[in-house]
Amino acid sequence: MSNLASLTAQREGLLKKIRAIEASCEGIENENNAKRVQKLNLEQAQYSAQRQEIAAKLAVLDGNLANINAEILELSGTGFEKILEAIKNQRWYFIKNKPNILFDKNSGLIWANLYTFTYAEEAKGNWYHSSEVDNLIADYSFGMDGFRLPTCYELWQAVEDRTIPFYRDNSNGRRLFGLRYWLCEYNGGIAGKSLDDCGATTGWSDTNKGALFPCSDYLIQNSDYQEKVNPDNPVYTEKERLQFTLDLFTQNELLPIFNDEAITELYKKLYFEKPKLVEQLQELENQIKQLQTVTLLSSEFDYTALLAKYDIKAIDASLIKYYQAVQQWCRELMEKVDYYEEQKASVIKDFNLISLKLSKKYEADTNLTEAENTLLCDRQHFFQKNFSLGMNSVKTKILAVKKQADALEYRIDEIDEGENSLRELAELEQEKRASFAFLAENTAKIIKNALRKIEYFEANHTFVMNAINIWENWTEGYRVFKTTYKEDMKHDCEDDGIEEEIWSAWYQDWQQLRYVIELKMQPVIERGLCGSMPTNKEVKTSVPEQLIHILDEYKKQIDKFYKEERKGIYQKFAFQAGGDLQEKFETESSLYKFVAMLQSELQDIIFNCKNAEDRVWILNWANSLLDIQIDEVLKFVANNDLQKISHTILDEFAALKQKNYDIYLADAKAYSEEKARREKAYNSLIFKMRKDLAK
């Protein structure tokens, strides 16, 4: 049985015994209290090094509860009812945990315990003088506050029915301990009242001397206790009146001594011992919950807390302790992983669907070039590595470790059956194996790496799902481009009598552009996985998703141009002298318009980024796209040896590539002005080139 199961079983034992106390002593009316105790909805999780200490505490509590339960079961009837019945039949109570007082149920007053309080002074003829009262009361520790001289009415109410414990039978009156005169307040002063004379206002001593019997209304001050417990009060039933007294005991944590010792013990168990046990149990549950919180799996999982209970030195020194520890370690980790999977079931389920999409092995497409197949294959591998979830691979790795420990145990058992066990055990002991601490660290690393990915996905669910859709759409879109779009261009051109050599060259240019665009998608996803890119203004979608969007729009514009406009440019210059050169420059000018639009949209994204490093990253990512038409024109001029174009114009055109936008990243206005200036320069230089070619 695992430690978790053992602790859980002990906990259930505690709860069972507490319920037994409630059933035998409190009756069904206190079921709510039982529910409160049972409301320990512990989740299945693991514990750290404190488990052994907690187990010991549970054992002590279990023993205490067993003893208490056994004694209570000997009592018949409902404990609560027995206590109320005892209160009904008893007026005066000494208090176990307040030995210097006596409680009067009828009035709610507490009186000095005359067995411990020096109520009379023998050296002075048994009497105190009224002038000594205040000092005598102030110098004595009653255990509660508010003690004073009683009024004549309070004194007479206490003694008149002769049930007070200090009463001594006297044919002439109601003397306490045989003493007749007792000091009390009377008519604004202090007098000695003779208890031999009936009534509160008769039998006064002229000398203001007497014995001292202090009292206090500490328990009932600012309350209507006396009215509530009055037998003539028609508002409350007898049971309710008795309950007021019981409440006074429990609320002030008093342990009254009943005439029946069994009732005193019953009261002690129900209102003193049981609450303490419940409190200890609750403390224990809180410790368990805290341990669960600390060790609940996360990317910040501190495996050393779990490792602390293992004696690493002893484990590494003993092969048997080693395999047993590895087995136990793996079991504990598996329990944690199982629990974590339950908690994150919805997240893992979503991404298991993604894993199914990504799990299929990439198969090369004959319509794609080797470089294109490599691009799509590498892209799929990237998504498989970064977007496949689930804890199955983690479990497999942990179970593989446990399997090796199981195999070690089996080998030892096999050796024990043989005749050369000493030699074979020695050989086995000398085999190299990882230290237990290193093994624990490595298995924890396996878990943490998986959890880090899950936590990222949980926090960035929308981005991840969008990224998978982008991967699917772009991969399928490129295959369509290589098949359907190519066939459409072929048929469209053949219908107009355009030779294959010509339209194939167009498609080749188109393909080169599309390939460059395809290369730009994955780096954006990678950047998105590295963390957020904070913005100045709140945006509905993340910066990486915005970049993918404008890249996709740029791609669509390129596709539209080649499907709808490229043939028209060719037909415009087909029958002009040098028309092929003019056609090329017209094409590049048209394509540059899309680059300019892309850069305008990029500008909004760049300058909404809070961090300068994010701005630089975006610009570096886009640079090759922004220069693509400049590169194409320069390559075309070089390949065709166009001597008519002046070197001055070519130098100026090449210089456009050297314009560094980085210096403008701190100023949106300056960046915009430089972008407009560069666009104007490009168009101007293209015009000059075309003009030179027309000469």
C-alpha positions in Angstrom: 0.0 0.0 0.0 1.4 3.4 -1.0 2.0 6.2 1.6 -1.0 8.0 0.2 -3.3 5.1 0.6 -2.0 4.4 4.1 -2.6 8.0 5.2 -6.0 8.0 3.5 -7.0 4.8 5.4 -5.9 6.3 8.7 -7.8 9.4 8.0 -11.0 7.4 7.3 -10.4 5.6 10.6 -10.3 9.0 12.4 -13.5 10.1 10.7 -15.2 6.8 11.6 -14.4 7.1 15.3 -15.5 10.8 15.4 -18.8 9.8 13.8 -19.1 7.1 16.5 -18.8 9.7 19.2 -21.4 11.8 17.6 -23.8 8.9 17.2 -23.5 7.7 20.8 -23.4 11.1 22.5 -24.9 13.9 20.5 -27.8 12.2 18.7 -29.2 12.8 15.3 -29.9 16.5 15.9 -26.2 17.3 15.6 -25.8 15.8 12.1 -24.6 19.1 10.8 -21.6 18.9 13.0 -20.8 15.5 11.6 -21.0 16.8 8.1 -18.6 19.6 9.0 -16.1 17.1 10.2 -16.6 14.9 7.1 -16.2 17.7 4.7 -12.6 16.8 3.9 -12.7 16.6 0.2 -9.0 15.6 -0.3 -7.8 15.3 -3.8 -5.5 12.4 -4.7 -2.0 13.9 -4.6 1.4 13.3 -3.1 3.1 14.3 0.0 6.6 15.5 0.8 9.0 14.7 3.6 6.5 15.5 6.3 4.5 12.3 5.6 6.2 10.3 8.3 5.5 13.0 11.0 1.9 13.2 9.9 1.5 9.4 10.0 2.8 9.5 13.6 0.3 12.2 14.5 -2.5 10.2 13.0 -1.5 7.1 15.0 -1.7 9.1 18.3 -5.1 10.6 17.3 -6.4 7.2 16.4 -5.4 5.8 19.8 -7.0 8.7 21.7 -10.2 8.5 19.7 -10.4 4.7 20.2 -10.1 5.0 24.0 -12.7 7.8 24.1 -15.1 6.0 21.9 -14.9 2.8 23.9 -15.7 4.7 27.1 -18.6 6.6 25.6 -20.1 3.5 24.1 -20.5 2.2 27.6 -23.0 4.9 28.3 -26.6 4.4 27.1 -28.9 7.1 25.6 -28.0 10.4 24.1 -25.1 12.2 25.8 -26.6 15.6 25.1 -29.9 14.7 26.7 -28.2 13.2 29.7 -26.2 16.5 30.2 -29.4 18.6 30.0 -31.1 16.3 32.5 -28.2 16.7 34.9 -28.3 20.5 34.6 -32.1 20.4 35.4 -31.4 18.5 38.6 -28.4 20.6 39.8 -28.1 24.2 40.8 -24.5 24.6 42.1 -21.4 23.7 40.1 -17.7 23.7 41.1 -15.6 24.2 37.9 -12.8 21.8 37.2 -10.7 24.2 35.2 -11.6 27.2 37.5 -11.1 25.7 41.0 -11.6 29.0 42.9 -15.2 29.6 41.9 -18.7 28.2 42.3 -21.4 28.7 39.7 -25.1 29.3 40.4 -27.3 28.1 37.6 -30.3 30.1 38.8 -28.7 33.5 38.8 -25.7 33.0 36.5 -23.5 34.5 39.2 -20.1 33.0 40.1 -19.1 32.9 43.8 -15.9 32.4 45.6 -15.1 28.7 46.4 -15.1 28.9 50.2 -13.1 25.7 50.3 -10.2 27.7 48.8 -11.0 31.3 49.7 -10.2 32.5 53.3 -13.7 33.7 54.1 -13.1 34.4 57.8 -10.1 35.5 60.0 -9.7 33.4 63.1 -7.3 35.8 64.7 -10.0 38.5 64.6 -12.8 36.4 66.1 -13.8 35.0 62.7 -14.9 38.4 61.3 -13.5 40.8 58.7 -14.2 44.5 59.0 -15.9 46.2 56.0 -12.8 48.3 55.4 -10.8 45.2 54.5 -13.2 43.9 51.8 -11.7 45.7 48.7 -8.1 44.6 49.5 -9.1 41.0 50.3 -10.9 40.7 46.9 -8.2 42.5 44.9 -5.4 40.3 46.4 -7.1 37.0 45.5 -6.9 35.2 42.2 -10.4 33.8 41.4 -9.5 33.0 37.8 -12.2 35.4 36.5 -12.7 39.1 36.7 -15.5 41.2 38.3 -15.5 39.9 41.9 -17.1 42.2 44.4 -19.2 42.1 47.6 -22.7 40.7 46.9 -25.9 42.7 47.5 -28.1 41.7 50.3 -30.6 40.3 47.8 -27.9 38.3 45.9 -26.6 36.8 49.2 -30.1 35.8 50.4 -31.0 34.2 47.0 -27.8 32.1 47.3 -28.5 30.7 50.7 -32.2 30.7 51.3 -33.0 27.3 49.8 -30.1 25.7 51.8 -28.7 23.8 48.7 -25.5 25.7 48.5 -22.5 23.4 49.1 -21.2 25.5 52.1 -24.4 25.2 54.0 -24.2 23.7 57.5 -27.5 22.5 59.2 -28.5 24.8 62.1 -31.8 24.8 63.8 -31.7 28.5 64.1 -30.9 29.5 60.5 -29.0 29.1 57.3 -25.4 29.4 58.4 -22.5 28.8 56.0 -19.8 26.8 57.7 -21.5 27.6 61.0 -20.9 31.3 60.7 -23.9 33.6 61.2 -22.8 37.1 59.9 -21.7 37.7 56.3 -20.8 41.0 54.7 -23.0 42.4 51.9 -24.0 45.7 50.4 -27.0 47.4 52.1 -28.5 50.8 51.7 -25.3 52.2 50.0 -23.0 50.8 52.6 -21.6 47.5 54.0 -23.2 45.6 56.8 -23.0 42.2 58.3 -26.2 40.1 57.5 -27.3 37.5 60.0 -28.3 34.4 58.0 -30.3 33.2 61.0 -32.9 35.9 60.2 -35.1 35.2 57.2 -35.3 37.6 54.3 -32.8 39.9 52.7 -33.5 43.0 54.8 -33.4 41.7 58.3 -30.8 40.7 60.8 -28.1 43.4 60.4 -24.9 43.8 62.5 -24.2 47.3 63.8 -20.4 46.7 63.7 -20.1 46.1 59.9 -18.3 42.9 60.6 -18.7 39.5 59.1 -17.4 36.7 56.9 -16.6 37.4 53.2 -18.4 35.7 50.3 -17.5 37.6 47.1 -19.4 37.1 43.8 -19.2 38.2 40.1 -21.6 38.7 37.3 -18.8 38.3 34.7 -20.5 35.5 32.8 -23.9 37.2 32.4 -23.0 40.9 32.2 -24.9 42.7 29.4 -27.1 39.7 28.9 -30.6 38.6 29.9 -29.6 35.2 31.2 -31.5 35.4 34.4 -34.8 36.2 32.6 -34.2 33.4 30.1 -33.7 30.6 32.7 -36.4 31.8 35.0 -38.9 28.9 35.3 -41.8 31.4 35.1 -40.6 32.7 31.6 -43.4 31.5 29.2 -41.3 32.2 26.1 -38.9 29.3 26.4 -39.4 25.6 27.0 -37.7 23.8 29.8 -35.2 22.3 27.4 -34.4 25.7 25.9 -33.8 27.1 29.4 -31.4 24.3 30.2 -29.7 24.9 26.9 -28.9 28.5 27.9 -27.0 27.2 30.9 -25.2 24.6 28.8 -24.3 27.4 26.3 -22.9 29.5 29.1 -20.6 26.6 30.1 -19.4 25.8 26.5 -19.0 29.4 25.4 -16.8 30.3 28.3 -14.9 27.0 28.1 -16.0 25.9 31.6 -15.7 22.3 32.7 -18.5 22.0 35.4 -18.4 19.2 38.0 -21.7 17.3 38.0 -23.0 15.4 41.0 -22.8 12.3 38.8 -19.1 11.6 37.9 -20.2 9.8 34.7 -21.9 13.0 33.4 -18.8 15.1 34.2 -16.7 12.7 32.2 -19.3 12.6 29.4 -19.3 16.4 29.3 -15.5 16.5 29.2 -15.4 14.1 26.3 -18.0 15.9 24.2 -17.1 19.5 24.8 -13.4 19.4 25.6 -11.7 16.3 24.2 -13.7 15.8 21.0 -13.3 19.5 19.8 -9.6 19.2 20.4 -9.4 16.0 18.5 -11.4 17.5 15.7 -9.1 20.6 15.7 -6.1 18.3 15.5 -7.7 16.4 12.6 -8.4 19.6 10.8 -4.9 20.8 11.3 -3.7 17.5 9.9 -6.0 17.9 6.9 -4.6 21.4 6.4 -1.1 20.1 6.5 -2.0 17.5 3.9 -3.6 20.1 1.7 -0.6 22.3 2.0 1.7 19.4 1.0 -0.6 18.7 -1.9 -0.4 22.4 -3.0 3.4 22.4 -2.7 3.9 19.1 -4.6 1.2 19.4 -7.2 2.8 19.0 -10.5 3.8 22.1 -12.4 6.7 23.3 -14.5 8.0 24.7 -11.2 7.7 21.3 -9.5 10.4 21.0 -6.8 11.4 17.3 -6.9 13.8 17.8 -4.0 10.9 18.2 -1.6 9.7 14.7 -2.6 13.3 13.4 -2.6 14.0 14.7 1.0 12.4 11.6 2.6 14.8 9.3 0.8 18.1 8.4 2.5 20.2 8.9 -0.7 23.5 7.8 0.8 22.0 4.5 2.2 20.2 3.9 -1.1 23.3 4.3 -3.2 25.2 2.0 -0.8 22.7 -0.9 -1.1 21.5 -2.5 -4.3 18.3 -3.8 -2.7 17.5 -0.3 -1.2 18.4 1.1 -4.6 15.8 -0.9 -6.7 13.2 -0.5 -3.9 13.7 3.3 -3.9 13.6 3.5 -7.7 10.3 1.5 -7.7 8.8 3.7 -5.0 10.0 6.9 -6.7 8.5 5.9 -10.0 5.2 4.9 -8.3 5.0 8.3 -6.7 5.7 10.1 -9.9 3.1 8.1 -11.8 0.5 8.9 -9.1 1.3 12.6 -9.6 1.2 12.3 -13.4 -2.2 10.5 -13.2 -3.6 13.1 -10.9 -2.3 15.9 -13.1 -3.9 14.3 -16.2 -7.2 14.2 -14.4 -6.9 17.9 -13.5 -5.9 18.9 -17.1 -8.0 16.5 -18.9 -9.8 19.1 -21.1 -6.6 20.7 -22.2 -4.8 17.5 -22.9 -7.9 16.2 -24.8 -7.8 19.3 -27.1 -4.2 18.8 -28.0 -4.4 15.1 -28.3 -6.5 15.9 -31.4 -3.7 18.1 -32.6 -1.2 15.3 -32.0 -3.2 13.0 -34.2 -3.0 15.5 -37.1 0.7 15.8 -36.6 1.6 12.2 -36.0 1.3 11.1 -39.6 4.6 10.6 -41.3 5.4 13.2 -44.0 5.4 11.7 -47.5 7.3 13.5 -50.2 5.1 15.0 -52.9 6.3 14.4 -56.5 4.9 17.8 -57.6 7.3 19.5 -55.2 11.0 20.1 -55.5 13.4 18.5 -53.1 13.9 21.9 -51.3 10.1 22.3 -51.1 9.6 18.8 -49.7 12.3 19.4 -47.2 10.7 22.7 -46.1 7.3 21.1 -45.5 8.8 18.0 -43.8 10.9 20.2 -41.5 7.9 22.3 -40.8 5.8 19.3 -39.8 8.6 18.0 -37.6 8.8 21.4 -35.9 5.0 21.3 -35.2 5.2 17.7 -34.0 8.0 18.6 -31.5 6.4 21.7 -30.2 2.6 21.1 -30.4 2.1 17.4 -29.6 0.8 17.0 -26.0 -0.3 14.2 -23.7 1.6 12.5 -20.9 1.9 9.1 -22.5 5.5 9.7 -23.5 6.3 10.8 -20.0 4.6 7.8 -18.5 6.5 5.5 -20.9 9.8 7.0 -19.9 9.1 6.7 -16.1 7.8 3.2 -16.5 10.9 2.2 -18.4 12.9 3.3 -15.4 10.7 1.3 -13.1 10.9 -1.7 -15.4 14.7 -1.7 -15.0 14.4 -1.6 -11.2 11.9 -4.5 -11.5 14.4 -6.4 -13.6 17.1 -5.8 -11.0 14.9 -7.2 -8.3 14.2 -10.2 -10.5 17.9 -10.8 -11.2 18.6 -10.8 -7.5 15.8 -13.3 -6.9 17.2 -15.5 -9.7 20.7 -15.3 -8.2 19.3 -16.3 -4.8 18.1 -19.6 -6.4 21.5 -20.5 -7.7 24.6 -22.1 -6.2 27.0 -19.2 -7.0 25.0 -16.4 -5.4 27.9 -14.7 -3.6 30.0 -14.3 -6.7 27.0 -13.4 -8.9 25.7 -10.9 -6.4 29.2 -9.3 -6.2 29.3 -9.0 -10.0 25.9 -7.5 -10.1 26.8 -5.0 -7.3 29.8 -3.8 -9.4 27.7 -3.0 -12.4 27.5 0.7 -13.2 24.2 2.5 -12.7 23.0 6.1 -12.2 23.0 7.4 -8.7 19.6 7.7 -7.2 19.8 11.5 -6.9 20.7 11.8 -10.6 17.9 9.4 -11.6 15.4 11.4 -9.6 16.6 14.7 -11.1 16.3 13.3 -14.7 12.8 11.9 -14.3 11.7 15.2 -12.7 13.2 17.0 -15.8 11.2 14.8 -18.1 8.0 15.7 -16.3 8.8 19.4 -16.0 9.5 19.7 -19.7 6.2 18.2 -20.6 4.3 20.3 -18.1 6.0 23.5 -19.3 4.5 22.8 -22.7 1.0 22.1 -21.3 1.1 25.2 -19.2 2.0 27.3 -22.2 -0.7 25.8 -24.3 -3.3 26.3 -21.5 -2.3 30.0 -21.2 -2.1 30.5 -25.0 -4.9 28.2 -26.2 -6.1 30.5 -29.0 -2.7 31.1 -30.4 -1.9 27.4 -30.4 -5.1 26.4 -32.2 -4.6 29.2 -34.7 -1.0 28.0 -35.3 -2.2 24.5 -36.1 -4.8 25.8 -38.5 -2.1 28.0 -40.2 0.1 24.9 -40.6 -2.7 22.9 -42.2 -3.9 25.7 -44.4 -0.4 26.8 -45.6 0.7 23.2 -46.3 -2.4 22.4 -48.2 -2.3 25.8 -49.9 1.2 25.2 -51.2 0.3 21.9 -52.7 -2.6 23.6 -54.4 -0.3 26.2 -55.7 2.0 23.5 -57.2 -0.8 21.6 -58.9 -4.1 23.5 -59.4 -2.6 27.0 -59.8 0.1 25.7 -62.2 -2.4 23.8 -64.3 -4.8 26.9 -64.4 -1.9 29.1 -65.6 -0.9 26.6 -68.3 -4.4 26.2 -69.7 -5.1 29.9 -69.6 -1.9 30.7 -71.4 -2.3 27.9 -74.0 -5.8 29.2 -74.8 -4.2 32.5 -75.8 -1.3 30.9 -77.7 1.4 31.8 -75.2 4.3 29.3 -75.4 5.2 27.0 -72.5 8.7 28.5 -72.3 7.2 31.9 -71.5 4.5 30.9 -69.0 6.9 28.4 -67.3 9.3 31.3 -66.7 6.4 33.3 -65.1 5.5 30.3 -62.9 9.2 29.9 -61.9 9.2 33.6 -60.8 5.9 33.0 -58.9 7.3 29.9 -57.3 10.4 31.7 -56.1 8.3 34.4 -54.4 6.0 31.8 -52.9 8.9 29.8 -51.5 10.4 32.9 -49.9 7.0 33.6 -48.3 6.7 30.0 -47.1 10.0 30.3 -45.4 8.7 33.3 -43.3 5.8 31.5 -41.6 7.6 29.1 -39.2 9.9 31.8 -37.6 6.9 33.7 -36.6 5.4 30.7 -34.8 8.7 30.0 -33.1 8.8 33.6 -31.9 5.2 33.2 -30.6 6.2 30.1 -28.6 9.0 32.1 -26.9 6.6 34.4 -25.1 4.3 37.4 -25.6 5.2 40.5 -27.5 3.6 43.3 -25.4 1.8 46.2 -27.2 1.1 49.8 -26.4 -2.5 49.5 -27.5 -4.7 46.5 -26.7 -5.2 44.3 -29.7 -7.6 41.4 -30.3 -4.9 39.1 -31.7 -1.3 38.5 -30.7 1.6 40.2 -32.7 2.7 36.8 -34.2 -0.8 36.2 -35.5 -0.9 39.7 -37.0 2.3 39.0 -38.8 1.0 35.8 -40.2 -2.1 37.6 -41.3 -0.3 40.3 -43.3 2.1 37.7 -44.7 -0.9 35.7 -45.8 -2.5 38.8 -47.4 0.8 39.5 -49.2 0.8 35.9 -50.5 -2.8 36.3 -51.8 -1.9 39.5 -53.6 1.1 37.7 -55.3 -1.2 34.8 -56.3 -3.8 37.2 -57.7 -1.2 39.1 -59.7 0.1 36.0 -61.4 -3.3 34.6 -62.0 -5.0 37.7 -63.3 -2.5 40.4 -64.2 0.8 38.8 -65.4 -0.5 37.7 -68.8 -1.9 41.2 -69.4 1.5 42.8 -68.9 3.1 40.4 -71.4 0.4 41.1 -74.0 0.9 44.9 -73.5 4.6 44.7 -74.6 4.7 41.5 -76.7 5.0 43.3 -80.0 7.2 46.2 -79.0 10.9 46.5 -79.7 12.6 45.6 -76.4 9.2 44.7 -75.0 10.5 41.8 -73.0 12.7 44.2 -71.0 9.9 46.7 -70.4 7.6 43.8 -69.5 10.0 42.7 -66.8 10.3 46.2 -65.2 6.6 46.7 -65.4 6.2 43.4 -63.6 8.6 44.3 -60.9 7.0 47.7 -60.4 3.6 46.0 -59.9 5.0 43.5 -57.4 6.8 46.3 -55.5 3.4 47.9 -54.8 2.5 44.8 -52.8 5.8 45.1 -50.9 5.0 48.7 -50.1 1.5 47.7 -48.8 3.1 44.9 -46.7 5.6 47.4 -45.2 2.8 49.9 -44.4 0.9 47.2 -42.5 4.1 46.2 -40.8 4.7 49.7 -39.7 1.5 49.7 -37.6 2.5 46.5 -35.9 6.1 47.5 -35.3 5.3 50.8 -33.6 2.6 49.3 -31.4 5.2 47.0 -29.9 6.4 48.1 -26.4 9.8 46.6 -26.5 12.5 47.8 -28.9 13.9 44.2 -29.3 10.5 43.1 -30.7 10.6 45.9 -33.2 14.1 45.0 -34.3 13.0 41.3 -34.6 10.1 42.1 -36.8 12.2 44.3 -39.1 14.9 41.7 -39.4 12.3 39.1 -40.1 10.8 41.2 -42.9 14.0 42.7 -44.5 14.4 40.0 -47.1 10.8 40.5 -48.2 11.2 44.2 -48.4 14.3 43.9 -50.7 13.0 41.1 -52.8 12.0 43.2 -55.8 15.3 45.2 -55.6 17.3 42.0 -55.7 15.2 40.7 -58.6 15.8 43.8 -60.7 19.6 43.8 -60.0 19.8 40.1 -60.9 17.9 40.6 -64.1 20.1 43.5 -65.2 23.2 41.5 -64.4 22.0 38.4 -66.2 21.0 40.3 -69.3 24.0 42.7 -69.5 21.9 45.7 -70.1 24.5 48.3 -71.2 21.9 51.0 -72.0 21.2 51.5 -68.2 23.7 53.9 -66.8 25.9 52.8 -64.0 24.9 55.8 -61.9 21.2 54.6 -61.9 22.2 51.1 -61.1 24.4 52.3 -58.2 21.6 54.3 -56.8 19.2 51.4 -57.2 21.6 49.1 -55.4 22.1 51.7 -52.6 18.4 51.3 -51.8 19.2 47.9 -50.1 21.7 49.7 -47.9 19.1 51.9 -46.3 18.9 50.8 -42.7 15.4 51.2 -41.1 16.8 50.3 -37.7 17.8 53.9 -37.0 14.2 55.0 -37.4 12.6 52.5 -35.0 12.3 55.0 -32.2 10.3 57.4 -34.3 7.2 56.3 -36.2 7.1 59.5 -38.2 10.7 59.3 -39.3 10.2 55.7 -40.2 7.2 56.5 -42.3 9.0 59.3 -44.1 11.9 57.0 -44.9 9.6 54.3 -46.2 7.8 56.8 -48.5 11.1 58.2 -49.7 12.4 54.8 -50.5 9.2 53.8 -52.3 9.4 57.0 -54.4 13.1 56.4 -55.1 12.4 52.8 -56.3 9.7 54.0 -58.7 11.8 56.8 -60.0 14.8 54.6 -60.6 12.6 52.0 -62.4 11.3 54.7 -64.6 14.8 55.9 -65.4 15.9 52.4 -66.3 12.9 51.9 -68.6 13.6 55.3 -70.2 17.3 54.3 -70.8 16.1 51.0 -72.4 13.8 52.9 -74.7 16.6 55.0 -76.2 
